[in-house]
């Protein structure tokens, strides 16, 4: 599926909405026990403007950003990519050339990254004065095997934004004037890790509507996990009795949320690639 959006904010939120209200055989290809999946996605944005807040949108802290940067980027490869991208942007490369940077291979474990990297790599093309048509102007692309669109997908796009900002500083083009391409083999909507964004964007109200659960597979799937989290929390089930670590984390954050013990704001303008240098 090829879909074009005005900027990264719209790309992310509209992609979430597409899967939230998606139907099997149309916007969804698979309904599994833990997620719904949409294959073969090419998502385009005319601008890389992005107003993500890790703390409020995803219930994630600054340390999670640091871990992502160190997990997927290598210092030498990143420096080389930024340099080559700047050369292309300034017109010092062959006309129409594209440069690339593979993401750092993650450690494969039985329950995490068993099938490989989520993010595979980045490419850059375009001249600083080439316009904003997505053809000749500054254009960053992200290639992903999979991404949980309503959760770590936001973080993945945040990393793309920061990389584009770094290139933009070298060629004197604001990140808002970069175009973006996201090639994703499988967009996934996770059954319970998506809850932070659902609360932030008020989608959680749909979970209280039986008709919507009956009509939309993603709402039905998330609703089952939401029922468990709410029931276990309201019944006072101790967190240490929850054996599944990711679910225990979401339950803990959910408890903090309903008690209005919110995580600090972590906006993209406060984030960088500094973790690579430490």
C-alpha positions in Angstrom: 0.0 0.0 0.0 1.3 3.4 -0.9 0.0 6.4 1.1 1.2 10.0 1.1 0.9 12.4 4.0 1.8 16.1 4.5 4.3 15.4 7.3 5.7 12.8 9.8 3.1 13.7 12.4 0.2 12.9 10.0 2.0 9.8 8.6 2.3 8.3 12.1 -1.2 9.2 13.4 -3.1 8.4 10.2 -1.3 5.1 9.9 -2.4 4.2 13.5 -5.9 5.2 12.6 -5.8 3.2 9.4 -5.0 0.0 11.3 -7.3 0.8 14.2 -10.3 1.0 12.0 -8.9 -1.5 9.4 -10.7 -4.5 8.0 -9.1 -7.8 7.2 -8.4 -8.1 3.5 -8.4 -4.3 3.1 -6.1 -2.4 5.5 -5.1 -5.6 7.4 -3.6 -8.8 6.2 -3.2 -10.9 9.4 -5.0 -11.0 12.8 -2.8 -12.8 15.3 -3.1 -13.4 19.0 -0.8 -10.5 20.0 -1.2 -8.1 17.0 -2.7 -7.2 13.7 -0.5 -6.8 10.6 -0.5 -4.9 7.4 2.1 -6.0 4.8 3.9 -4.1 2.0 3.7 -0.5 3.1 5.3 2.5 1.4 4.5 5.6 3.4 5.5 9.0 2.1 5.7 12.4 3.8 6.3 15.8 2.1 7.8 17.1 5.3 9.7 15.6 8.2 8.1 17.9 10.8 7.2 15.7 13.8 5.7 16.6 17.2 6.4 13.4 19.0 6.6 13.4 22.9 8.0 10.1 24.1 6.9 10.6 27.7 3.2 11.5 27.0 2.6 9.7 23.7 4.4 6.4 24.5 5.0 6.3 28.2 8.8 6.1 27.5 11.6 7.9 29.1 14.8 9.5 27.8 16.8 6.3 28.6 14.7 4.4 26.1 15.8 6.8 23.4 19.4 6.3 24.4 19.0 2.5 24.1 17.4 2.8 20.6 20.3 5.0 19.3 23.0 2.7 20.6 21.1 -0.4 19.5 20.6 0.6 15.9 23.4 3.0 15.1 27.1 2.6 14.9 29.2 5.7 15.5 31.6 5.3 12.5 28.8 4.3 10.1 26.6 7.2 11.3 29.4 9.7 10.9 30.1 8.4 7.4 26.5 8.5 6.4 26.0 12.0 7.6 29.1 13.1 5.7 28.1 11.4 2.5 24.6 12.8 2.8 25.9 16.3 3.2 28.1 15.9 0.2 25.2 14.8 -1.9 23.0 17.6 -0.5 25.6 20.2 -1.4 25.9 18.9 -4.9 29.4 17.4 -4.5 28.3 13.9 -5.7 27.2 12.3 -8.9 23.8 13.6 -10.1 21.0 11.4 -8.8 23.3 9.4 -6.4 21.8 7.7 -3.3 23.8 6.8 -0.2 22.9 4.2 2.4 23.6 3.2 6.0 22.7 -0.3 7.3 21.5 -0.3 10.9 23.7 -2.0 13.4 22.8 -5.8 13.7 20.9 -6.4 16.9 21.6 -9.4 19.1 19.1 -12.1 18.3 17.4 -13.8 21.2 14.7 -16.4 21.5 12.1 -13.8 22.6 13.5 -10.6 21.1 14.7 -9.9 17.6 14.6 -13.6 16.8 13.8 -12.9 13.2 16.2 -10.0 12.8 16.4 -6.2 13.0 13.2 -4.2 13.1 15.0 -1.3 11.3 17.1 -2.4 8.5 18.7 0.8 7.2 18.5 4.4 5.9 19.2 6.0 2.6 19.6 9.6 1.5 19.3 11.4 -1.8 18.6 14.9 -3.1 20.1 18.4 -3.4 19.6 21.1 -0.8 18.1 23.4 -3.5 16.2 20.6 -5.3 12.7 21.5 -4.0 10.2 19.6 -1.9 8.8 17.3 -4.5 10.4 14.2 -2.9 12.3 13.6 -6.1 15.2 16.1 -6.3 15.1 17.7 -2.8 16.6 16.3 0.4 14.9 13.0 1.0 15.5 10.5 3.8 14.2 6.9 3.6 13.9 4.3 6.3 13.7 0.6 5.5 12.1 -1.6 8.1 11.3 -5.3 8.4 8.6 -4.6 11.0 7.4 -1.8 13.2 4.8 -1.6 16.0 3.1 1.5 14.5 1.3 2.7 17.7 4.4 2.1 19.9 8.0 1.8 18.9 7.1 2.9 15.3 6.9 6.4 16.8 10.4 6.1 18.2 11.6 4.7 14.8 10.2 7.8 13.1 11.8 10.0 15.8 15.2 8.6 15.0 14.6 9.3 11.3 13.7 12.9 12.2 16.8 13.4 14.2 19.1 11.9 11.5 17.5 14.3 8.9 18.0 17.2 11.3 21.7 16.3 11.6 22.0 16.2 7.8 20.0 19.4 7.5 22.4 21.2 9.8 25.3 20.3 7.5 23.5 21.5 4.3 21.6 24.4 5.9 18.1 23.0 5.3 15.6 22.8 8.1 14.3 19.3 8.8 10.8 20.5 8.0 11.9 20.8 4.4 13.0 17.2 4.0 10.8 14.6 2.3 10.5 11.1 3.8 9.9 7.6 2.6 9.2 4.6 4.8 9.4 1.1 3.3 7.9 -1.3 5.8 7.4 -5.0 5.1 5.0 -5.4 8.1 3.3 -2.7 10.1 2.0 -4.3 13.4 -0.5 -3.0 15.9 0.4 -4.5 19.3 -2.4 -5.7 21.6 -1.3 -3.9 24.7 2.0 -2.0 24.0 -0.2 0.4 22.0 -2.2 1.5 25.0 -0.2 4.7 25.8 -1.0 6.3 22.4 -4.6 5.1 22.6 -5.0 7.0 25.9 -3.2 10.0 24.5 -5.4 10.1 21.3 -8.7 9.1 23.0 -9.0 5.9 21.0 -9.4 4.1 24.2 -13.0 5.2 24.3 -13.7 2.9 21.3 -12.8 -0.1 23.6 -16.0 0.6 25.5 -18.2 0.2 22.4 -19.2 -3.5 21.8 -20.3 -2.7 18.3 -16.8 -1.3 17.4 -15.2 -4.4 18.8 -17.4 -6.6 16.7 -16.7 -4.5 13.6 -12.9 -3.9 13.7 -10.3 -6.6 14.4 -7.7 -4.3 15.9 -10.2 -2.8 18.4 -11.3 -6.3 19.3 -7.8 -7.5 19.9 -6.7 -4.5 21.9 -9.9 -4.7 23.8 -9.2 -8.1 25.2 -5.8 -7.1 26.5 -7.3 -3.8 27.9 -9.9 -5.8 29.7 -7.2 -7.8 31.4 -5.1 -4.8 32.4 -8.0 -2.9 33.8 -9.5 -5.9 35.7 -6.1 -6.9 37.2 -5.4 -3.3 38.2 -8.8 -2.7 39.7 -8.8 -6.0 41.6 -5.4 -5.1 43.1 -3.4 -8.0 41.5 0.2 -7.4 42.5 2.5 -6.4 39.7 5.1 -9.0 40.7 2.5 -11.7 40.0 2.5 -10.7 36.4 5.1 -13.1 34.9 5.1 -11.5 31.4 7.6 -8.7 31.6 6.2 -6.4 28.8 2.7 -6.7 30.2 3.9 -6.0 33.7 5.6 -2.8 32.4 2.4 -1.6 30.7 0.4 -2.3 33.8 2.9 -0.3 35.9 2.7 2.6 33.5 -1.1 2.3 33.4 -1.3 2.5 37.2 0.9 5.6 37.1 -1.3 7.1 34.4 -4.6 6.7 36.3 -2.9 8.2 39.4 -1.8 11.1 37.2 1.9 10.3 37.9 2.9 11.1 34.4 6.3 10.7 32.9 8.2 13.8 32.0 7.8 15.3 28.6 10.5 14.1 26.2 10.2 16.0 22.9 12.3 15.5 19.8 13.9 19.0 20.0 15.6 17.8 23.2 16.9 14.6 21.7 20.1 14.0 19.7 22.6 11.3 18.7 24.9 12.2 21.7 24.6 8.7 23.1 26.8 7.5 20.3 29.7 9.6 21.5 29.5 8.4 25.2 
